[in-house]
Amino acid sequence: GAGVSQSPSNKVTEKGKDVELRCDPISGHTALYWYRQRLGQGLEFLIYFQGNSAPDKSGLPSDRFSAERTGESVSTLTIQRTQQEDSAVYLCASSLDRNTIYFGEGSWLTVV
Amino acid sequence: QKEVEQNSGPLSVPEGAIASLNCTYSDRVSQSFFWYRQYSGKSPELIMSIYSNGDKEDGRFTAQLNKASQYVSLLIRDSQPSDSATYLCAVEYSSASKIIFGSGTRLSIRP
């Protein structure tokens, strides 16, 4: 596609439920990032995929968070047993050369 | 020490003046630096990237990098109301190849 595509764009879930967020990067981009942005806050690094290398998971806040990527294609971010503090916009970005990254529109998650 | 630090603002600048945004970073071996603009409710968009010490100009924007001081800045000349946004500094951490963002500076251009 022309840009980074994320789905769902909005998700309201009950506390304790699992959610899955999807990211479809720009075709050919080998690097893929997930960030979290709480309301009025900066971007918090979660995880980074680069080609077939082991992902950098150093930003995942707890073991309730996990992410996968199929080759150099789609990625899913899964949050298990959601908590109210997980409410945020989850931004996916992709990059061809590890430098300039392009963001999707984000998945807005509200845990009630 | 945070990896990338910015003054959260808000920074208020009169229309037509120069807005100066600053950022410091902790990784001495970082090689790539970026400024992103984020409007409320929107995703960040890249304004400028800079890789070498000195100044880099693009239209009304100038990025300045000083690796010795671990400092990068963004100047916006002839500020316009449409420049009102949050400006995010980002640094590629070469040791890990991940891009880390600062918390952003809110800029408000007053007419």
Backbone of each chain as ProteinMPNN parsed JSONL, in Angstrom:
{"seq_chain_A": "GAGVSQSPSNKVTEKGKDVELRCDPISGHTALYWYRQRLGQGLEFLIYFQGNSAPDKSGLPSDRFSAERTGESVSTLTIQRTQQEDSAVYLCASSLDRNTIYFGEGSWLTVV", "coords_chain_A": {"N_chain_A": [[0.827, -1.191, 0.0], [0.219, 2.395, -0.095], [0.897, 3.657, 2.223], [1.598, 3.226, 5.774], [-0.545, 0.968, 7.243], [-2.978, 0.619, 9.73], [-4.953, -1.362, 11.948], [-7.496, -2.226, 14.38], [-8.813, 1.124, 13.853], [-9.969, 2.301, 15.995], [-10.611, 1.038, 19.229], [-12.592, -0.212, 21.756], [-12.457, -1.817, 24.756], [-13.202, -4.21, 27.322], [-11.876, -4.221, 30.605], [-9.468, -6.683, 31.288], [-9.898, -8.211, 29.045], [-8.429, -9.586, 26.027], [-6.586, -7.96, 23.424], [-5.896, -7.428, 19.968], [-3.775, -5.825, 17.788], [-3.191, -4.633, 14.536], [-0.683, -4.179, 12.042], [0.215, -3.068, 8.884], [2.944, -2.693, 7.055], [4.686, -0.292, 4.92], [5.214, -1.466, 1.677], [8.09, -3.399, 1.155], [9.569, -2.236, 3.152], [11.908, -2.925, 5.576], [12.215, -2.56, 8.282], [10.292, -2.322, 11.245], [8.336, -0.692, 13.651], [6.813, -0.436, 16.858], [5.085, 1.861, 18.832], [3.89, 3.407, 21.83], [1.568, 5.854, 22.794], [0.446, 7.723, 25.274], [-2.275, 9.85, 26.323], [-1.458, 13.156, 25.767], [1.213, 12.679, 26.149], [4.632, 11.707, 25.292], [6.144, 9.627, 22.691], [6.421, 6.267, 23.399], [8.757, 3.807, 23.137], [8.185, 0.488, 22.094], [8.693, -2.023, 20.638], [10.903, -3.366, 18.145], [11.375, -4.475, 14.888], [13.653, -5.846, 12.594], [14.159, -6.888, 9.518], [15.045, -10.275, 9.279], [16.168, -10.506, 11.711], [16.458, -11.056, 15.289], [13.848, -9.611, 17.184], [13.928, -6.418, 18.866], [12.869, -6.252, 21.943], [12.907, -4.632, 24.071], [11.359, -2.505, 25.016], [8.843, -3.359, 25.732], [6.292, -3.181, 28.107], [5.375, -5.084, 29.967], [4.853, -8.634, 30.599], [2.417, -9.025, 29.539], [2.272, -7.967, 27.119], [2.952, -8.622, 23.72], [4.469, -9.193, 20.527], [4.41, -9.956, 17.073], [5.889, -10.634, 13.881], [5.441, -11.359, 10.528], [7.781, -12.441, 8.494], [8.833, -9.888, 6.403], [6.548, -8.498, 6.563], [3.242, -8.109, 7.641], [2.532, -7.094, 11.017], [1.555, -7.98, 14.32], [0.383, -6.705, 17.367], [-0.167, -7.811, 20.532], [-2.137, -7.506, 23.386], [-2.603, -8.828, 26.424], [-5.114, -9.543, 28.874], [-6.118, -6.868, 29.406], [-5.548, -3.681, 30.949], [-6.646, -0.633, 32.55], [-4.649, 1.27, 32.377], [-3.51, 0.665, 29.989], [-4.754, 2.054, 28.07], [-4.391, 4.025, 25.292], [-2.9, 5.47, 22.324], [-1.717, 3.349, 19.879], [0.987, 3.288, 17.929], [2.239, 2.355, 14.813], [5.139, 2.059, 12.829], [7.143, 2.146, 9.86], [10.21, 1.493, 8.09], [12.642, 1.893, 5.514], [15.393, 2.136, 5.514], [16.361, 2.149, 8.096], [16.464, 4.683, 8.989], [14.686, 7.251, 8.196], [11.438, 7.109, 9.365], [8.086, 6.096, 8.839], [4.863, 6.777, 9.88], [1.849, 5.028, 10.764], [-1.711, 5.705, 11.1], [-2.428, 5.04, 13.594], [-3.751, 3.043, 16.299], [-6.393, 3.515, 18.348], [-6.817, 2.782, 21.594], [-9.106, 2.047, 24.081], [-9.619, 1.148, 27.337], [-12.112, -0.033, 29.348]], "CA_chain_A": [[0.0, 0.0, 0.0], [0.938, 3.645, -0.18], [1.378, 4.061, 3.537], [1.456, 2.235, 6.838], [-1.96, 0.776, 7.542], [-3.21, 0.01, 11.038], [-6.344, -1.676, 12.277], [-8.565, -1.272, 14.099], [-8.46, 2.511, 14.13], [-10.458, 2.536, 17.347], [-11.035, -0.178, 19.908], [-12.977, -0.093, 23.149], [-12.506, -3.166, 25.296], [-13.387, -4.296, 28.764], [-10.715, -4.617, 31.394], [-9.278, -8.116, 31.393], [-9.968, -8.84, 27.728], [-7.244, -9.508, 25.174], [-6.775, -7.235, 22.172], [-4.869, -7.622, 18.945], [-3.663, -4.685, 16.895], [-2.508, -5.072, 13.33], [0.051, -3.168, 11.279], [0.664, -3.467, 7.556], [3.929, -1.654, 6.74], [4.91, 0.055, 3.523], [5.818, -2.596, 0.973], [9.541, -3.33, 0.994], [10.24, -1.713, 4.353], [12.394, -4.047, 6.378], [12.131, -2.23, 9.71], [8.943, -2.024, 11.736], [8.351, -0.243, 15.041], [5.588, -0.151, 17.602], [5.21, 2.836, 19.912], [2.664, 3.716, 22.562], [1.473, 7.257, 23.172], [-0.672, 8.053, 26.152], [-2.808, 11.183, 26.066], [-0.616, 14.262, 26.187], [2.571, 12.222, 26.426], [5.478, 11.42, 24.143], [6.109, 8.269, 22.139], [7.137, 5.276, 24.205], [9.198, 2.685, 22.307], [7.756, -0.827, 22.557], [9.392, -3.134, 20.014], [11.488, -3.043, 16.839], [11.715, -5.61, 14.033], [14.505, -5.511, 11.463], [14.36, -8.043, 8.665], [14.908, -11.579, 9.929], [16.884, -10.478, 12.986], [15.633, -11.151, 16.491], [13.307, -8.292, 17.502], [14.31, -5.712, 20.089], [11.651, -6.198, 22.75], [13.285, -3.993, 25.338], [10.388, -1.518, 25.448], [7.553, -3.938, 26.135], [6.178, -2.824, 29.53], [5.118, -6.244, 30.827], [4.689, -9.867, 29.822], [1.097, -9.059, 28.905], [2.46, -7.432, 25.773], [3.78, -9.406, 22.814], [4.306, -8.795, 19.133], [4.975, -10.863, 16.073], [5.929, -10.128, 12.517], [5.597, -12.415, 9.544], [8.786, -12.027, 7.52], [8.939, -8.426, 6.332], [5.179, -8.085, 6.265], [2.322, -7.68, 8.69], [2.867, -7.31, 12.418], [0.451, -7.861, 15.271], [0.705, -6.421, 18.763], [-1.212, -8.403, 21.368], [-2.147, -7.128, 24.803], [-3.447, -9.773, 27.163], [-5.666, -9.101, 30.177], [-5.923, -5.419, 29.356], [-5.759, -2.851, 32.125], [-7.016, 0.73, 32.172], [-3.443, 2.025, 32.025], [-3.114, 0.346, 28.62], [-5.455, 2.986, 27.18], [-3.42, 4.864, 24.598], [-2.851, 5.195, 20.896], [-0.593, 2.491, 19.542], [1.465, 3.721, 16.622], [3.16, 1.504, 14.094], [5.921, 2.791, 11.834], [8.06, 1.301, 9.113], [11.35, 2.196, 7.522], [13.417, 1.112, 4.551], [16.838, 2.22, 5.735], [16.584, 2.347, 9.53], [16.514, 6.099, 9.301], [13.386, 7.896, 8.159], [10.338, 6.186, 9.609], [6.785, 6.597, 8.446], [3.877, 6.3, 10.836], [0.444, 4.823, 10.461], [-2.623, 6.623, 11.77], [-2.563, 4.614, 14.979], [-4.927, 2.337, 16.83], [-6.755, 4.156, 19.615], [-7.343, 1.753, 22.482], [-9.7, 2.493, 25.344], [-9.974, 0.031, 28.212], [-13.124, 0.466, 30.308]], "C_chain_A": [[0.863, 1.244, 0.0], [1.541, 4.05, 1.147], [1.25, 2.92, 4.515], [-0.02, 2.167, 7.226], [-2.12, 0.07, 8.882], [-4.696, -0.267, 11.23], [-6.402, -2.394, 13.617], [-8.101, 0.155, 14.368], [-8.894, 2.9, 15.544], [-10.931, 1.227, 17.949], [-11.386, 0.159, 21.35], [-13.133, -1.515, 23.676], [-12.695, -3.119, 26.804], [-12.091, -4.73, 29.44], [-10.67, -6.135, 31.516], [-9.348, -8.863, 30.074], [-8.631, -8.716, 27.0], [-7.581, -8.689, 23.925], [-5.604, -7.499, 21.239], [-4.926, -6.451, 17.978], [-2.792, -5.084, 15.717], [-1.832, -3.898, 12.634], [0.518, -3.768, 9.959], [1.649, -2.4, 7.079], [3.941, -1.318, 5.254], [5.669, -1.091, 2.864], [7.325, -2.379, 0.793], [10.291, -2.793, 2.195], [10.62, -2.877, 5.264], [12.258, -3.804, 7.875], [10.697, -1.864, 10.076], [9.025, -1.746, 13.22], [6.925, -0.173, 15.589], [5.936, 0.839, 18.721], [3.855, 2.971, 20.59], [2.699, 5.196, 22.925], [0.228, 7.462, 24.018], [-1.066, 9.506, 25.916], [-1.886, 12.258, 26.625], [0.822, 13.902, 26.466], [3.36, 12.016, 25.131], [5.326, 9.987, 23.668], [6.996, 7.347, 22.968], [7.475, 4.081, 23.308], [8.742, 1.367, 22.918], [8.63, -1.938, 21.984], [9.819, -2.738, 18.618], [11.831, -4.338, 16.133], [12.602, -5.113, 12.891], [14.774, -6.79, 10.679], [14.102, -9.344, 9.41], [15.65, -11.649, 11.261], [15.914, -10.628, 14.147], [15.118, -9.76, 16.851], [13.877, -7.732, 18.801], [13.042, -5.478, 20.896], [11.831, -5.383, 24.026], [12.268, -2.987, 25.865], [9.049, -2.079, 25.897], [7.391, -3.784, 27.649], [5.919, -3.998, 30.468], [4.941, -7.474, 29.951], [3.28, -10.008, 29.262], [1.171, -8.591, 27.449], [3.349, -8.365, 24.96], [3.522, -8.928, 21.398], [4.974, -9.814, 18.251], [4.999, -10.144, 14.731], [6.199, -11.28, 11.596], [6.562, -11.926, 8.471], [8.979, -10.532, 7.538], [7.573, -7.85, 6.017], [4.453, -7.667, 7.535], [2.864, -7.994, 10.079], [1.597, -7.198, 13.257], [1.01, -7.613, 16.666], [-0.468, -6.925, 19.596], [-1.04, -7.936, 22.806], [-3.116, -8.066, 25.498], [-3.924, -9.134, 28.465], [-5.516, -7.591, 30.321], [-6.289, -4.748, 30.68], [-6.07, -1.425, 31.669], [-5.797, 1.551, 31.77], [-2.918, 1.689, 30.638], [-3.794, 1.268, 27.616], [-4.464, 3.977, 26.606], [-3.649, 4.705, 23.101], [-1.577, 4.409, 20.633], [-0.21, 2.779, 18.087], [2.456, 2.716, 16.061], [3.889, 2.369, 13.064], [6.805, 1.812, 11.089], [9.114, 2.166, 8.438], [12.087, 1.278, 6.564], [14.876, 1.019, 4.972], [17.215, 2.48, 7.172], [16.652, 3.81, 9.91], [15.114, 6.703, 9.296], [12.279, 6.87, 8.346], [9.019, 6.872, 9.313], [5.724, 5.952, 9.334], [2.537, 6.0, 10.19], [-0.401, 5.805, 11.254], [-2.882, 6.22, 13.221], [-3.832, 3.834, 15.252], [-5.202, 2.91, 18.209], [-7.451, 3.119, 20.486], [-7.868, 2.387, 23.754], [-10.121, 1.26, 26.129], [-10.919, 0.562, 29.288], [-13.408, -0.573, 31.391]], "O_chain_A": [[2.089, 1.162, 0.085], [2.578, 4.711, 1.19], [0.857, 1.809, 4.162], [-0.653, 3.187, 7.5], [-1.479, -0.949, 9.138], [-5.563, 0.467, 10.755], [-5.46, -3.103, 13.97], [-7.094, 0.361, 15.045], [-8.257, 3.726, 16.197], [-11.567, 0.411, 17.281], [-10.58, 0.742, 22.076], [-13.863, -2.32, 23.097], [-12.389, -2.124, 27.462], [-11.318, -5.513, 28.889], [-11.673, -6.787, 31.804], [-8.914, -10.011, 29.982], [-7.812, -7.853, 27.318], [-8.709, -8.721, 23.433], [-4.48, -7.756, 21.671], [-5.977, -6.127, 17.425], [-1.789, -5.779, 15.874], [-2.34, -2.777, 12.637], [1.134, -4.833, 9.925], [1.225, -1.299, 6.728], [3.29, -1.978, 4.445], [6.635, -1.616, 3.417], [7.768, -1.323, 0.342], [11.517, -2.882, 2.254], [9.784, -3.688, 5.662], [12.193, -4.757, 8.652], [9.992, -1.192, 9.323], [9.695, -2.464, 13.962], [5.972, 0.114, 14.865], [6.922, 0.682, 19.441], [2.814, 2.686, 19.998], [3.741, 5.723, 23.317], [-0.897, 7.382, 23.526], [-0.288, 10.292, 25.377], [-1.574, 12.264, 27.816], [1.581, 14.73, 26.97], [2.823, 12.134, 24.03], [4.493, 9.232, 24.171], [8.172, 7.628, 23.197], [6.577, 3.422, 22.783], [8.894, 1.152, 24.12], [9.236, -2.706, 22.731], [9.194, -1.892, 17.978], [12.498, -5.204, 16.701], [12.324, -4.073, 12.295], [15.521, -7.662, 11.124], [13.083, -9.501, 10.082], [15.75, -12.716, 11.868], [14.718, -10.367, 14.018], [15.896, -8.806, 16.824], [14.256, -8.475, 19.707], [12.239, -4.606, 20.566], [11.009, -5.443, 24.94], [12.305, -2.646, 27.047], [8.205, -1.334, 26.394], [8.264, -4.214, 28.403], [6.221, -3.906, 31.658], [4.885, -7.378, 28.725], [2.973, -10.991, 28.588], [0.246, -8.799, 26.664], [4.374, -8.84, 25.448], [2.484, -8.332, 21.109], [5.962, -10.447, 18.624], [4.252, -9.198, 14.483], [7.088, -12.093, 11.849], [6.202, -11.094, 7.638], [9.261, -9.959, 8.591], [7.447, -6.854, 5.304], [4.999, -6.96, 8.383], [3.546, -8.996, 10.297], [0.69, -6.426, 12.944], [1.986, -8.238, 17.083], [-1.612, -6.519, 19.393], [0.058, -7.969, 23.363], [-4.308, -8.089, 25.189], [-3.238, -8.308, 29.068], [-4.867, -7.104, 31.246], [-7.187, -5.175, 31.407], [-5.784, -1.058, 30.529], [-5.897, 2.431, 30.916], [-1.993, 2.338, 30.15], [-3.446, 1.262, 26.435], [-3.778, 4.684, 27.344], [-4.483, 3.91, 22.667], [-0.5, 4.766, 21.109], [-0.982, 2.542, 17.158], [3.386, 2.285, 16.743], [3.31, 3.298, 12.501], [7.174, 0.767, 11.625], [8.947, 3.37, 8.245], [12.154, 0.065, 6.76], [15.519, -0.02, 4.816], [18.303, 2.99, 7.437], [16.881, 4.127, 11.078], [14.427, 6.661, 10.317], [12.183, 5.895, 7.6], [8.865, 8.077, 9.515], [5.699, 4.734, 9.511], [2.143, 6.628, 9.207], [0.126, 6.638, 11.991], [-3.486, 6.975, 13.983], [-4.833, 3.946, 14.544], [-4.376, 2.814, 19.118], [-8.536, 2.641, 20.157], [-7.176, 3.16, 24.416], [-10.888, 0.432, 25.639], [-10.58, 1.478, 30.037], [-14.226, -0.332, 32.279]]}, "seq_chain_B": "QKEVEQNSGPLSVPEGAIASLNCTYSDRVSQSFFWYRQYSGKSPELIMSIYSNGDKEDGRFTAQLNKASQYVSLLIRDSQPSDSATYLCAVEYSSASKIIFGSGTRLSIRP", "coords_chain_B": {"N_chain_B": [[19.037, 9.303, 33.747], [17.118, 10.448, 31.043], [16.851, 9.015, 27.77], [16.387, 10.647, 25.54], [15.861, 14.01, 25.762], [13.571, 16.672, 26.127], [12.304, 19.978, 26.527], [9.118, 20.293, 27.818], [7.442, 22.408, 27.352], [4.469, 24.581, 27.409], [5.79, 26.348, 24.562], [5.569, 29.593, 23.672], [5.34, 31.684, 20.935], [5.502, 34.706, 19.099], [3.742, 35.35, 16.032], [5.648, 35.292, 13.077], [8.085, 35.476, 14.313], [11.178, 33.826, 15.405], [11.164, 30.457, 16.263], [12.65, 28.382, 18.644], [13.683, 25.192, 19.272], [14.786, 22.68, 21.464], [16.919, 19.83, 22.152], [18.375, 17.161, 23.927], [20.539, 14.303, 24.097], [21.507, 10.994, 25.187], [23.146, 8.95, 24.195], [26.31, 8.546, 23.085], [27.226, 7.563, 20.654], [25.336, 7.85, 18.745], [24.099, 8.448, 15.462], [22.138, 9.389, 13.823], [19.546, 11.748, 13.561], [16.395, 13.238, 14.188], [13.617, 15.41, 13.499], [10.251, 15.547, 14.264], [6.913, 16.551, 13.585], [3.863, 16.85, 15.266], [0.516, 17.129, 15.034], [-2.381, 17.753, 17.02], [-4.084, 14.833, 17.798], [-3.209, 13.546, 15.554], [-0.83, 11.548, 13.634], [2.767, 11.486, 14.028], [4.827, 13.396, 11.791], [7.581, 13.523, 9.596], [9.859, 16.187, 9.727], [12.547, 17.03, 9.446], [15.758, 15.513, 8.943], [18.992, 14.908, 10.292], [22.47, 14.317, 10.107], [25.1, 15.029, 10.299], [27.466, 17.098, 12.041], [26.686, 20.552, 12.554], [24.713, 22.863, 10.623], [21.575, 22.361, 9.003], [19.504, 23.307, 6.463], [16.114, 23.747, 5.479], [13.881, 25.232, 3.735], [11.855, 27.121, 5.83], [12.854, 25.924, 8.024], [15.549, 25.016, 10.154], [17.848, 22.668, 11.131], [20.088, 21.929, 13.768], [23.075, 20.41, 14.758], [25.137, 19.191, 17.301], [27.385, 17.05, 18.074], [29.37, 16.693, 19.965], [28.442, 18.006, 22.192], [26.146, 16.643, 22.451], [23.631, 17.463, 21.471], [20.804, 18.675, 19.817], [18.968, 20.846, 17.731], [16.074, 22.685, 16.595], [15.196, 25.238, 14.472], [12.645, 27.481, 13.648], [11.873, 29.681, 11.305], [10.168, 32.82, 10.697], [7.659, 32.215, 11.969], [4.49, 30.618, 11.747], [0.926, 30.504, 12.402], [0.078, 27.94, 11.702], [2.204, 26.401, 12.386], [1.894, 25.689, 14.945], [2.036, 23.094, 17.107], [3.048, 19.875, 18.428], [6.44, 19.196, 18.795], [8.64, 16.672, 18.103], [11.651, 15.255, 19.048], [13.883, 12.874, 17.762], [16.08, 10.091, 18.047], [18.393, 7.889, 16.616], [19.536, 5.076, 18.153], [22.531, 3.852, 17.834], [23.77, 1.614, 18.898], [21.744, -0.127, 19.247], [20.102, 0.197, 17.152], [17.511, 1.18, 17.252], [14.908, 3.644, 17.218], [14.481, 6.315, 19.278], [12.229, 8.447, 20.895], [11.864, 11.79, 22.127], [9.885, 13.401, 24.682], [8.565, 15.468, 23.556], [7.922, 18.899, 22.581], [5.558, 21.338, 23.135], [4.502, 23.729, 20.903], [3.283, 26.956, 20.482], [2.033, 29.314, 18.337], [1.365, 32.596, 18.465], [-0.984, 34.86, 17.125]], "CA_chain_B": [[18.929, 10.27, 32.648], [16.334, 9.986, 29.917], [17.652, 8.847, 26.562], [16.188, 11.843, 24.732], [15.171, 14.971, 26.617], [13.075, 17.913, 25.556], [11.461, 20.796, 27.383], [7.75, 19.984, 27.386], [6.719, 23.617, 26.974], [4.387, 25.097, 26.036], [6.607, 27.452, 24.11], [4.72, 30.533, 22.959], [6.153, 32.555, 20.087], [4.622, 35.537, 18.247], [3.786, 35.09, 14.595], [6.726, 35.97, 12.377], [9.333, 35.366, 15.059], [11.889, 32.549, 15.303], [10.942, 29.498, 17.342], [13.834, 27.561, 18.863], [13.352, 23.971, 20.01], [16.041, 22.041, 21.832], [16.872, 18.412, 22.498], [19.643, 16.534, 24.271], [20.456, 12.845, 24.057], [22.515, 10.405, 26.07], [23.998, 7.965, 23.522], [27.397, 9.265, 22.404], [27.541, 7.028, 19.326], [24.207, 8.053, 17.831], [24.512, 9.055, 14.202], [20.988, 9.882, 13.066], [18.698, 12.578, 14.41], [15.197, 13.604, 13.443], [12.559, 16.217, 14.103], [8.92, 15.237, 13.789], [5.845, 17.436, 14.011], [2.64, 16.115, 15.524], [-0.681, 17.903, 15.339], [-3.237, 17.077, 17.986], [-4.914, 13.76, 17.263], [-2.624, 13.011, 14.326], [0.439, 10.848, 13.773], [3.939, 12.326, 13.754], [5.316, 13.468, 10.417], [8.97, 13.938, 9.577], [10.2, 17.514, 9.215], [13.939, 17.063, 9.01], [16.728, 14.594, 9.497], [20.349, 15.462, 10.25], [23.412, 13.258, 10.424], [26.443, 15.587, 10.482], [27.555, 18.316, 12.838], [26.464, 21.792, 11.84], [23.352, 23.275, 10.315], [20.937, 21.878, 7.777], [18.366, 24.184, 6.242], [15.094, 23.313, 4.525], [12.825, 26.239, 3.801], [11.878, 27.916, 7.061], [13.372, 25.085, 9.109], [16.98, 24.725, 10.245], [18.251, 21.755, 12.194], [21.468, 22.127, 14.189], [23.566, 19.243, 15.488], [26.441, 19.272, 17.951], [27.566, 15.722, 18.664], [30.235, 16.796, 21.141], [27.579, 18.419, 23.306], [24.976, 15.763, 22.421], [22.584, 18.474, 21.431], [20.242, 18.936, 18.49], [17.931, 21.861, 17.847], [15.288, 23.021, 15.402], [14.767, 26.624, 14.398], [11.585, 27.745, 12.69], [11.85, 31.119, 11.001], [8.889, 33.367, 10.224], [6.668, 31.283, 12.508], [3.101, 30.783, 11.315], [-0.014, 29.794, 13.28], [0.021, 26.527, 11.312], [3.337, 25.703, 13.004], [1.491, 25.291, 16.298], [1.991, 21.629, 17.156], [4.087, 19.303, 19.291], [7.634, 18.836, 18.022], [9.293, 15.515, 18.717], [13.029, 14.96, 18.681], [14.101, 11.426, 17.745], [17.485, 9.726, 17.902], [18.641, 6.471, 16.389], [20.559, 4.556, 19.034], [23.302, 2.966, 16.957], [24.079, 0.349, 19.561], [20.572, -0.997, 19.202], [19.404, 0.491, 15.896], [16.124, 1.57, 17.446], [14.726, 5.09, 17.232], [13.873, 6.731, 20.529], [11.67, 9.789, 20.83], [11.673, 12.587, 23.324], [8.475, 13.557, 25.071], [7.954, 16.511, 22.73], [7.733, 20.286, 23.036], [4.381, 21.974, 22.54], [4.761, 25.068, 20.381], [2.094, 27.726, 20.16], [2.338, 30.554, 17.633], [0.255, 33.52, 18.723], [-1.116, 35.862, 16.046]], "C_chain_B": [[18.107, 9.664, 31.511], [17.208, 9.917, 28.683], [17.581, 10.058, 25.659], [15.352, 12.813, 25.562], [14.793, 16.229, 25.87], [12.304, 18.666, 26.639], [10.023, 20.633, 26.9], [6.962, 21.204, 26.941], [5.486, 23.807, 27.846], [5.325, 26.28, 25.8], [5.713, 28.347, 23.261], [5.576, 31.552, 22.234], [5.219, 33.416, 19.244], [4.812, 35.195, 16.778], [4.885, 35.93, 13.948], [8.074, 35.885, 13.061], [9.987, 33.996, 14.805], [11.564, 31.688, 16.522], [12.158, 28.591, 17.432], [13.492, 26.388, 19.774], [14.635, 23.186, 20.242], [15.856, 20.604, 22.296], [18.274, 17.948, 22.873], [19.448, 15.028, 24.302], [21.643, 12.242, 24.792], [23.497, 9.461, 25.369], [25.061, 8.664, 22.678], [27.644, 8.778, 20.983], [26.395, 7.187, 18.34], [24.661, 8.826, 16.598], [23.377, 9.731, 13.462], [20.005, 10.568, 14.0], [17.549, 13.137, 13.577], [14.338, 14.566, 14.247], [11.244, 15.849, 13.421], [7.951, 16.275, 14.341], [4.591, 16.591, 14.198], [1.528, 17.08, 15.879], [-1.569, 17.068, 16.252], [-4.126, 16.043, 17.306], [-4.391, 13.126, 15.989], [-1.322, 12.279, 14.625], [1.6, 11.799, 13.5], [4.312, 12.28, 12.276], [6.719, 14.055, 10.437], [9.111, 15.344, 9.003], [11.602, 17.499, 8.645], [14.721, 15.934, 9.641], [18.102, 15.245, 9.379], [21.314, 14.423, 10.762], [24.81, 13.778, 10.74], [26.386, 16.825, 11.353], [27.327, 19.543, 11.97], [24.988, 22.039, 11.616], [22.876, 22.629, 9.025], [19.643, 22.661, 7.612], [17.422, 23.578, 5.209], [13.932, 24.283, 4.65], [12.941, 27.069, 5.067], [12.498, 27.169, 8.24], [14.889, 24.929, 9.006], [17.219, 23.797, 11.409], [19.723, 21.988, 12.489], [21.884, 20.946, 15.042], [24.95, 19.512, 16.043], [26.653, 17.96, 18.695], [28.432, 15.773, 19.913], [29.423, 17.15, 22.386], [26.324, 17.562, 23.404], [23.699, 16.581, 22.441], [22.113, 18.636, 19.995], [19.095, 19.918, 18.666], [17.224, 22.055, 16.515], [14.882, 24.476, 15.509], [13.693, 26.739, 13.336], [11.526, 29.252, 12.494], [10.462, 31.537, 10.53], [7.729, 32.452, 10.666], [5.255, 31.65, 12.091], [2.177, 30.066, 12.306], [-0.106, 28.306, 12.969], [1.205, 25.717, 11.848], [3.01, 25.252, 14.425], [1.239, 23.788, 16.327], [2.958, 21.173, 18.243], [5.233, 18.832, 18.412], [8.416, 17.778, 18.785], [10.7, 15.352, 18.157], [13.199, 13.439, 18.736], [15.558, 11.125, 17.422], [17.579, 8.233, 17.617], [19.783, 6.036, 17.289], [21.328, 3.484, 18.278], [23.606, 1.62, 17.593], [22.928, -0.633, 19.439], [19.764, -0.814, 17.923], [17.936, 0.822, 16.069], [16.053, 3.089, 17.536], [13.908, 5.465, 18.454], [13.428, 8.181, 20.402], [11.725, 10.475, 22.188], [10.188, 12.76, 23.581], [7.781, 14.687, 24.321], [7.861, 17.861, 23.405], [6.507, 20.85, 22.337], [4.707, 23.404, 22.163], [3.442, 25.73, 20.026], [2.534, 29.042, 19.525], [1.151, 31.478, 17.799], [0.216, 34.618, 17.655], [-0.737, 37.263, 16.52]], "O_chain_B": [[18.351, 8.539, 31.073], [18.182, 10.659, 28.554], [18.586, 10.462, 25.075], [14.258, 12.469, 26.01], [15.574, 16.778, 25.092], [11.73, 18.063, 27.545], [9.737, 20.811, 25.715], [5.952, 21.084, 26.249], [5.44, 23.247, 28.942], [5.607, 27.08, 26.692], [5.166, 27.907, 22.25], [6.429, 32.205, 22.835], [4.231, 32.903, 18.719], [5.896, 34.803, 16.345], [5.03, 37.118, 14.234], [9.1, 36.189, 12.453], [9.443, 33.141, 14.107], [11.675, 32.137, 17.663], [12.642, 28.09, 16.417], [13.063, 26.578, 20.912], [15.463, 23.041, 19.342], [14.788, 20.215, 22.766], [19.247, 18.303, 22.209], [18.338, 14.536, 24.505], [22.662, 12.903, 24.992], [24.576, 9.199, 25.901], [24.743, 9.3, 21.673], [28.221, 9.511, 20.18], [26.481, 6.704, 17.211], [25.49, 9.732, 16.68], [23.611, 10.552, 12.575], [19.673, 10.06, 15.071], [17.722, 13.465, 12.403], [14.323, 14.551, 15.478], [11.131, 15.84, 12.195], [8.151, 16.809, 15.432], [4.295, 15.72, 13.38], [1.589, 17.766, 16.899], [-1.509, 15.839, 16.251], [-4.835, 16.355, 16.35], [-5.05, 12.265, 15.405], [-0.781, 12.376, 15.727], [1.43, 12.807, 12.813], [4.135, 11.264, 11.604], [7.006, 14.974, 11.204], [8.566, 15.658, 7.944], [11.825, 17.903, 7.504], [14.393, 15.458, 10.728], [18.343, 16.04, 8.47], [21.027, 13.723, 11.733], [25.613, 13.084, 11.363], [25.37, 17.519, 11.393], [27.72, 19.576, 10.804], [24.131, 21.503, 12.318], [23.646, 22.385, 8.097], [18.794, 22.678, 8.504], [17.846, 22.987, 4.216], [13.105, 24.171, 5.555], [13.99, 27.65, 5.347], [12.645, 27.728, 9.327], [15.438, 24.736, 7.921], [16.839, 24.094, 12.541], [20.517, 22.216, 11.576], [21.152, 20.525, 15.937], [25.83, 20.003, 15.336], [26.161, 17.781, 19.808], [28.241, 14.972, 20.828], [29.687, 16.657, 23.482], [25.527, 17.727, 24.327], [22.827, 16.417, 23.295], [22.922, 18.724, 19.071], [18.339, 19.834, 19.634], [17.71, 21.646, 15.46], [14.299, 24.899, 16.507], [13.813, 26.165, 12.253], [11.172, 29.998, 13.407], [9.686, 30.721, 10.033], [6.936, 31.987, 9.848], [4.872, 32.82, 12.08], [2.601, 29.123, 12.975], [-0.342, 27.497, 13.867], [1.204, 24.489, 11.771], [3.78, 24.509, 15.033], [0.341, 23.281, 15.655], [3.604, 21.993, 18.895], [5.02, 18.152, 17.408], [8.798, 17.963, 19.941], [10.901, 15.317, 16.943], [12.709, 12.794, 19.663], [16.187, 11.821, 16.625], [16.938, 7.417, 18.279], [20.886, 6.575, 17.194], [20.852, 2.362, 18.101], [23.688, 0.604, 16.902], [23.131, -1.844, 19.521], [18.847, -1.587, 17.647], [17.18, 0.747, 15.101], [17.035, 3.74, 17.892], [12.787, 4.992, 18.639], [14.151, 9.027, 19.876], [11.645, 9.839, 23.239], [9.348, 12.321, 22.796], [6.566, 14.857, 24.427], [7.739, 17.963, 24.626], [6.42, 20.845, 21.109], [5.138, 24.195, 23.001], [2.594, 25.14, 19.357], [3.316, 29.791, 20.111], [0.054, 31.18, 17.326], [1.237, 35.221, 17.325], [-0.793, 38.214, 15.741]]}, "name": "protein", "num_of_chains": 2, "seq": "GAGVSQSPSNKVTEKGKDVELRCDPISGHTALYWYRQRLGQGLEFLIYFQGNSAPDKSGLPSDRFSAERTGESVSTLTIQRTQQEDSAVYLCASSLDRNTIYFGEGSWLTVVQKEVEQNSGPLSVPEGAIASLNCTYSDRVSQSFFWYRQYSGKSPELIMSIYSNGDKEDGRFTAQLNKASQYVSLLIRDSQPSDSATYLCAVEYSSASKIIFGSGTRLSIRP"}
